[in-house]
């Protein structure tokens, strides 16, 4: 169930990846992902979340896994998360 929910979180980013990572929908997707992580795993403050976003793009294993939702999803999610965490 947790894996399915995680996949759904990234499918949301995949659907948005042609848009603006600073846009309202992408930022809402960031908040939803952060809240999911808080509910299912650990308290995920912005500093930790920023590190995860960087890992999603910087670590090939994460990037490949996330990009199963669509090529470029990890990059888009990483940019959106960086913007979200900078606020």
N, C-alpha and C positions, 0 to 999 in steps of 0.2 A: 504493500500500500504506500509506503514512504517513497519507494522508487518511482511509482506511478505519479505521485504528487510532484516529486522533483522534476520528472520529465514534463509534466504539465506546466510547471513554472517556466522551463526553458522553451517549451513550445510557444508560450506567450511571447517571449522575446523573439523567437523565430518569426512569428507573424508580424512583428513590428520592425524587423531589421532593415527595411527599406526606408524607414522614417527617421525622425529626429530623436537621438538618444536623450536629448534634454526635454523632449516633449512630455506632455501630461501623461499620456498612456505609458510611455517607457518608464517614467519616474514612478508611476503607480505599480508597474511590474516590479521595479526594484523594491519598493516598500513591501509588496506581497511576498517576494522571495525572502527578504530579510525577516519578515514576520514568520514565514514558514520555518526558516532556520531556527529562530528563537523558540518556536513551539515544539519542533521535533528534535532539536539537537542541543543547542546551548545559547546563552545570551549573546547575541550578535550585534554589538555596537557598531557605529560607523567605522571606527578604525579597523576592526576585524573584517567588516564587510568590504572595505576598500581593499584589504589584502586578498580576500577571496576573489574579488573582481580582477585583480592583477594576476592572480593564479589562473583564472579561467582563460586568460589570453596568453600568459607567459609559459605555462606548463603544457606541453604537447598532449599529454594524456587527458587533461581536462578539456583542452580545446577540441580534440578529436571526439570525445564523448559528447560534449555539448553540441558540436556541429552535426551530430547525427540528426538533430532537429532541422537542420538546414545550414548549408555552407555560410559562414560569416556570423552565425548566431553568437558564438563565444565572443567575437570581437565587438559586436554590437552590445551585448550584455555588459562586457567589461567597460566600454565607454559610458554606458548609461549608469552603471554603478559608480564609476569615478565621479560623474557629475552629481549624482545623488549624494555621495559622501562629502563632496566639497561644500554642500549647502550648510 
